[in-house]
Amino acid sequence: MKILSIHADHLEYEAKKKAIKNAEEPEKRKERIEECLVVFQGSEKIDEGKEEIIAEKTVEEILDISEKVNTGKIVLYPFVHLTEDPSSPKTAQKIIKKEEKLLKETDLKVHKSPFGWYKSFDIKCKGHPLSELSRRITSDEKKEIESEALKAEEDLESTWAIMEPNGEVHELEINGNKIKGYDFSDKEALKDFTIYEAGEKEKGGTESPHIEAMKELELVDYEPGSDPGNLRYYPKGKLIKNLLERYVSEEVREYGGMEIESPIMYDVDHPTLKKYLNRFPARQYNIETPDKNVFLRFAACFGQFLMANDSTISYKNLPMRLYELTRYSFRVEQRGELTGLRRLRAFTMPDCHAFCSDLSQVKEEMKKRLKLSKSVLKDIGFKIPEDFELVVRFTRKFYEENKEHIQEIIKEYGKPALVEIWDERFFYFTLKYELNYIDPLGRASALTTDQIDVENGERYGITYIDEEGEEKNPYILHLSPSGAIERVMFALLEEAKRYEKEGEKPKLPYWLSPTQLRIIPVSEEHLEYSKNFSNKFKEVRVDLDDRDKTIGKKIREAEKDWIPYIVVIGSDEIDSEELSVRIREKEEQIKMNINELKNELKEKQGDMPFQILPLPKELSKRPIFKG
């Protein structure tokens, strides 16, 4: 199958004459569709007998493209001239009908031009970089590794409840989006989370607000030249990513994490790794090297476990904490699940494993790590516990034997939590908790997570020598204190867009704002003074709007860039040395001198990591990255 997609201002066609004997009778001979993605397609001989899979894979491509160009209308347009080796009309018609059916199950509006007709058409292409894309669809499937745990997860049955910080449990009855058993008054986010996890969320729009922000702010964008779920980071986005990586890593090292580095690919046929793959609920990339079949890691577990296997460990070394910031981890998320920074196929995961001697040490370590995670998220710029919903998942047996520990986790977090209880354990862990961000569309995204692993110490042959000189296998805790760095960026942008929807100015935390202070000279005669003024700030990302634009336009553009502090410099400011400072967070202008401004910016930065401006200081010298 070959397709050519055109993102169009409009398509207008008219069916003129039947091209084949069994041409379908159109509902409309003539139609005009505005603001649409037109998918011209020609099926090929090799597609015959494979109609179902070709249709499914074509729909995956269409969904990916429609998300990238942000359109809600699809026009399926049969166009045999795309291929030199066309399939039979029967095959082509079967494929396009299947595509139409699958697309109508989504939120997209679907149009199909008549099959088997000569048609005249007029189309106006938008002309942006993604407005013309071609694809070749084949039935050849390089199947990703799908673990037994992933298959089991689809059929897993659970008991759901809400647990209060005081230990009170409210078992839930859930039917679709209806929940009985708990009063969710003033807890809408918890209710949305419960429906998302345990019920059936009603379909809504699929476009995350953060996608518009990440593009408009020139932070991140889709990379059409790569596999879906791999993004490009412009200088400002890379700065934010760098700062988050540095901060989280510094906090984990302070906690005691010993930082290591390990390969991104591992042998599929390694007996230990193969067993672990089937215990982890995720899809993996499977590729061939000149020497063997390998999979790309989905976390830092493999490298750290193999390293621990080769280490000599005493009970005196426990808990032993190994840490890696994975650039990158890989998971073959399904095409329809890929959304901006929220869900990717390549992501950066801070991954810290603690090897513990016994369950008592596990519990103490887990509480310490939860406090670390809360501190990390708070310092990044979130409100704790308000901005996240906690879920704790465990086996019934673990709950009966360790109820107090579960209650302590929820009490430490400080608000009611969703709990999921499994009758049997299929995964390698007996308990895990997650802190989930609930976006404005009611979708949950896990950031922080920690797990009690009871299998991999033995599976990987990891041992320590206890006080009696006996070899034993440790428990292992799996912590990501912040979650994937990209998902942290997603949550920050979503929160900013939430502020905007509520009538406030969207903003990023000061320490993550690419430009922290913008200087705007009133005219060219104030430019030299403004340049000298901007050089007086240390460890502040200062830029200078030296462009030939009006003051009003410069201020509006600074507001659109979410600049936290703006200073306009004219003759009055030069003469009086008193500044009029626009402060985004307070949504007001305040008079202050340069020392007062320096002190305020220093206080806002605090102890968070700093990195210099990632672009030329003068705005006139900067390229424009957004399409």
N, C-alpha and C positions, 0 to 999 in steps of 0.2 A: 504494500500500500504506500502510495506517495501522497503527501498532503502539502498544500500551500495555504498558509493562513494569512489573511489580510485584516488588520485592524482598521475599520473603515468608518468614516463619517456617515456613509450610507451605501446601501446596495439596492439597486432597482433592476428587476428582471421581468421578462415577459416570455412565456412559453409560446413558440411560434408554430412548431410542426413536430409530429411524432418522429423520433429517430429510430425507434425499434417497434416491432409489432405489438409487444405486450407492455407498452409504456403505460405508466400509471395515470389515472385520471386525476388531474390536480384539483385541489379545493379552490385555488386561485391561479388563474393564468398569469396574472400580473400582480406584483407586490413590491413595495418599497419598505425597507427596514433601516431605521436610523441607529447610529451608534452601536455597531455590532462587530463581532469577529466572524469573518467569512472563511469557512474551511472548504477550499476546493480539494477534491480527493479523487484519486484514480486507483482502483484496486487492480491487482496483477494476477497472472496465472498462478504464481506460487502461493497465493492466498486461498486458492480453492480447496475446500475441505477444512479450512482453518478459520472460517468466518467468525466464530465466537471470540477466539482469542485476538484476532486482528481488530475486531470492533472494540473489545475491551481496552486494548493497548492504545488504539486511536483515541478513545475517549479520555484515557489518562493524559495523553499529550494535549488534547483540547483543554482539559481542566487546568493543566499547568500553564498553558499559554494565556487562557482567559484570566487566570489569577494575576499573571504578570502584567497584563495590559489593563486590568481592572475593568472588565466589561461583563455585563449580565445577560447579553444576548448572543446566541450562537446561530449562524446560518450554515447548514450542511448543504454543500453544493457539489453534486456529482460532476466530475470533469475528467472524462476518459483520456483526454489529450495529455495528461500529466505523465503517462507511461507509454512506452513503446511495446509493452507486452501485456495488454489488458486482460483481465479475467472475463469470464462469461457475464452477461448482464444479470443472470440469476444470482451469482456470487456477489456482485457489486450491490445489488438491491438488498440482499440479505444482510450484508454488512451495514449499510447505511440505515436500515430499519432498526437494527440492533443498537446502533449508536444513538439514534433518536430516542429509543426507549430508555437507555441508560442515562442519557443527559436529562431527560424529563424527570428522573428521580432526584435530581439535584435542584438547587434554587435557581438555576439558569432558565431563561426563556429560550425556547428552541424553535427555529424555523427550518424547513427543508424545501429546497427548490424541487420542482417536479422531476422525477427520474424518467429517463428515456425520451427526452424532448430536446429539439434544437431550441436554444434560447438566446435572445438578445439580452445584454445586461450592461449596466452602467455602475461603476464603483468609484468611490473617492477614498483613496488610502490616506491615512493620517500623516504618515511620513516620519514618525519617530523611530528610534533604533530597533524597537521590537515589533513594528507594524507589519513587517514582511518576514515571515519565517517559513522555512520548508523542513519537512521531516520525512524520513523513510521508516515505515513501520514493518517489522518482520515478526514472524511467529517464533523465531529462534529465541529461546529464553535461557539466559545465563542465570539460573535460579539462585537467589540468595539463600543462605543457610537459614532454615526456619527451625528453631529449636523445639524440642518436645514440650518445654515449659510454655512456649508461646502458644502452641496448639492447645495445651491443657488450660491455659488462662481463658481461652474463649468459652470453655464449657464449665469453668469454675463456678460453683454455687457458694454463696456467702450469706451469713447473717449480718445484718447491719444494725447499728445502734448509735445513739448519741451518748457520750459519757461526759458528765460534768466534772469540773476540777475537784469537787468534793467526793468523787467516786460514784455518784448516782448514775445508773444506767437506764436509758430509755430505748427499749427495742422498737424498731421501726417496721411498719408495713408499708411497702412501696409498690405502687401500681402506676407505671408511666411517670407522669409528673405530679402525682398525688401521693402525699406522705401522711401517714397516721402514726401517732405515738410520741410526738414531741411538738411543743409550741415554739414555732420559729419566729414569733413576734420580735421585731428589731434585730433579727439575725438573717437577713435576706441573702447575704453572701454564703452563709452556712447552708441555707436551704438550696440555693443554686448549686453549690458544690455537691450536696447529697444527691440531687436529681442527676447531675452530671455523672457522678460516680456509680450510683446504684439504681437510678431510674432511667427514664427516657426523656432526654431534653428535646423540647420542641425545636423544629428547624427554624433558623433565623438567617440573617445575613452572614456571609462567610468572610467578609473583608475586615480584617483587624484594623482598628484605628491607627495602630503604631506604624503600619506599612506606609501610610501617607507621610507620617512624621519622619521616618528614617530616610525617605527619599528627599523630602522638602528641605530637611536640615543638612543634606549632603553627608549623611553618615554611612549608609549601607544601601546596597541595591542588589537585585537579582543578577546572576552572571549567566547569560544565555549560552556562553561558550563552554560551560561545565555541565556536570551532572546536576539535575535539579536538587535543591537543598544545599547547594554550595554557593555562598554569597561573596560579593566583592565589598571591601571596606575602604571607603575614601579616607583621606587623612584625619578628618575629625572623628569619624567612627572608629578608626584604628586607635586614636588617642584614648577614647573612652574605654575601649576593650583593653588596651595596655594598662590603664590605671586600675581597672577592676581586677585584672590578673595579678598585678603587683600587690594590691591591697590584700586580696584573699590569701595569696601565698605567704605574705608577711605574717598574717594572723595565724596561719596554720603552723608556720615555723616557730612562732612565739609559743604556741600551744605545745610544741614538742615534735612536730612532724619532721622527719628526716627526708629531705627532698632527694629524689632519684630521677633517672630518666630511663625509659625502656622503649623497645621497638614498637612500631605501629602495626606490624603484621606478624602472624603466628601460623604455625603448621597445622592445617586442618586435621591431619592424621596423627598428631601427637596424642597419645592415649588419654592423658590427664585433661588436656585442653578440650578434647572432643567430648568428654563426659560433662565438663563444666558448661560447654556451649548448650547442651541439652537441658541444663538446669536454669538457664537464664532466659527470661521472656523478652527477647528482642531478635530482630532480623539482622543478619550480618552480610557484609560484602564478601564475596568469595572470588578470588582472582588467582591467576596462574603466573608463577615466576618461572625462570628457566629451569629451576630445580624441583619445585614442589607446588602443590596447591596450598594457598594460604588464605586466611581471613583477616580483615582489618579489625583491629580491636574496637570494642564498644565502650571500654573503660580501661582503667589502669590495673585492673585485677591481675591479668596474666603476668605482666612484667614483675609486679611486686610479689606475687605468690611464688614464681619461679626463683626470684632472688631470695626470698625467705627460705625456700627449700634448700638452698645451697649455703645457708648461714648457720653458724653455731650459736644457739640461743639458750640462755639460762633464765630461770624464773626471775632472777634479779633484773633482767632486761625488760621484763613485762610490766605494764603494757608497752609494747614496741610499736612505734607509729611510723609508717612509711607513707610518703606523700609524692604525688606527681600531678602537675598541671598538664593534662594531655592536650597537645596540639597535633593531631586532633583525635577525637573519638568518632567512630562511624557507626551509623545504624541505617538500614535500608527502610526508612519510614515509607509508608505507602504514599503514592503521588498526591492523592486527594487530601492527605494530612499535612502536607508541607505548607507552612504559612509564615512568611517573613522570617523574623528572628525567633518565633515561638517554637517551631518544630523544624529541625534541619536534619540533613544526613551526615554533615560533618560539623562537629561542635567542640568547644573547649571545655573540658570538665576538670575542675579541681577534685582530686580523688585521694582520700586519706584512709588507709586501713590501719586499724589498731589490733594487734595480736595480744589476746588476754588469756590468763591462766585458767580462770573459772568464771562461773556465772556471777558471783559476787563482784569480781573485778569488772566484768562486762557492764553490770548495772551502774557502777560508780563512773566508769569511763563514758558511758552513754549520756549520763546526766551532765557531765563536764562538757561533752561535745554539743549537747543541745544549747547550753549557755553560750558556747563559742559561736554557734550558728546564729542565735538571736542577736548577739553583739555584732556579728559581721553584717547581717541584713540591716540592722539599725544604723550602723555607721555608713553603710552605702547610701542610705537615704530613705528607707522604708519606715513605716510606723509599725511597731511590734507591740501587741499581737494583732492590731486592727487589720493590717494589709494582707494577712495570710490566714488560711484555714488549715487546721491540723487534721490529718487522718493517721490513725494507728492501726496497722494490720497485723494479725497474729493468729496462731492456731488456738483452738479451744483448750487443748492440753496446757499450752504455755500460759494462757490466761488463768486457768484454775490454779496453777502452781506459782504464778508470779503476778497476781492481780495488783499487788501493792506497787510494783515497778511501773506498770502501765498507768496507774493513777498518778504516780509521781511525775511522769512525763507530761501528762495533761495539766497537772497542777503547775508545773514549772512553766509551761507555755502560757497559761493564764486565761484560758477561755474554753468553752465546750468544744469537744472534738468529735468528728465522725470516726467510728471504729468499725472495722471489718473483721469478722471472725470466721476462720476456715475450720471445718470439721477435721480435715486431714492436711498434712503438709506435703505439698508437691515440690515447692521451691527449696533452695538451699538454705533459706533463712526461716527462723521461727517467728520473728517479729521485725517489722520495719515501720518507721514513721516518715511522713512527708509533710512539708509545709507548702501549700498550694496557693498560688496567686489566682484570683478569680477575675477575669477580664470583663469589660463592659458587656460582652456578648454572653456572659454566664458560663464561659468555658474555664475549666481548671487546668493549671499548668504547674507541675511539681518543680520546686526549686530545691530547697534543702531536703536531704534524705539521709537516714542512717539505718543500718540493718544488722541483725544478729545472725551471723553465718555459723551454722553448726556442722557443715559438711566439708568445706574446702581445706581446713587444716589437715584432715586425714587424706582427702583426695590428692592434694599436692605433696603429701609426705612432709609437711611442715611439722617440726617437733621442737620441743624445748625440754631442758633437763630440770626436773622439779627438785624440791629440797631433799628428797630421799635418793636423788640420783637416777630417778626413773624418767624414761622418755615419754612425753605426752604430746597430744595434738592440741593446739590452742583454739579457742574461739576466735572469730575474726569479725570486727565491726567494719562496715563499709560506709564512710561518710563523705558526702559532698556538702560542705558547710553553706555554700551559696547556691548550689545547682550550677548548670552550664552558664558560662559567662554570657553567651548570646541571649539566653533566656532572662538573665538579670536585666540586660539592656531592653529586651521586649517589655518586661514588667515596668521598668522606669518610664518608658515612652507611653505605655498604656495608661499609667497613672497620670502622666502629664496631660494626655488627651481627655482623661476623665475630668481633671480640673477645668479644662477648656469647656467641656460640655456643661459643667456646673456654673459657668460664668466667670471663672477665674482665668488668669493667664497661665498657659502651660509652661512648665519649667523643668529643668534638670537640677540635681543637686549641684551646688556651687563648685565643689571640687572636681566634678565631671564635666562641667561646661567647657566646651572647646575654647571659646573666648569668654573670659571672666570679666573683663573691663574693656569697653570700647570708647575710644576718644574720637569726638566729632568736632573738627574745627569749623567755625561759622563760615569762614571764607579762606581764600588762598593766603591772605596776609597773616592768618593765624596758624598756618600749617607748620612753620618752623618751630614756633613755641610749642605746639601740640606734640611734635616729634620729641623735643627735649623733655617735655612733661611725661610722655609715655615711658621714657628711659629711666625714670625715677622709681619705678616699681620693680621689686625683686620677688621672684616666685609668685608672680601673677601673670596670667596669660592675657597680655594687653594687645589690642590691635588698633589700627588707625584708619578711619574712613576718609581717605584723601581723594575720593572720586569727585568729579565735577557734577554734583547733584545738589538739589535743594536740601536745606536742613531738615525740613519736614519729611522728605523721602528717605533721607539717611536714618532718621529716628524710626520711621515705620519699618524699614528693613532690619534695623537692629532688633526691634520688637519681634519681627518674624523669625529672626535667628535665635530667639530666646536668650538674648544677652542679659545676664543678671545685673550688671552695673553699666550705666551709660553716663558719660560726662561730655557736655557740650562746652567748647571753649571759644569765647569771643573776647572782645575788648574789655567788657566788664569783668570777666573772670580773670583776665591778665592783670588788670589794674588793681582789683580788690584782693586777688589771691583766694577768693571764696568761690567754691564750686557748687554748682547745682547738679546733684547726683540723682539720676533716675534709678530707683531700686525696684527691680521686677517683683521680688518676693513680697514687698510691702505695697506695691502698686502706688508709689508716691515719689515725689521729688523732695530731697532733703538738702539743706545747705550745710556744707562742711568744708574744712580746709584739707590740704593734702595729707597731713599727718593723721587726721581723724579718718580719712578714707583708707589710708594704709593700714591703720589699726583694725578697722572693720574688716577689710579683706583678709588680713592675717588671722583674725578670729574665725572668719567663715571657713578658711582653709583648714584650720586646726592642725591635727597631726596626720591628715590624710596624704597619700603620695602625691607628688607634683611632677608634672612633665611640661616641657616648654611648648609654646605655641606650635602646632603642626603645619602651619601655613605661613607664607610671607606676612609680615606685620601690616604692610600697606594693602588695603583691599583692592587697589587698582592693579596690583601685581598678581592677583589670584586667578587661576582658571575657575570655570564653573563646571562642576562635576555632574550635577543632576541633569537628566535628559529633558 
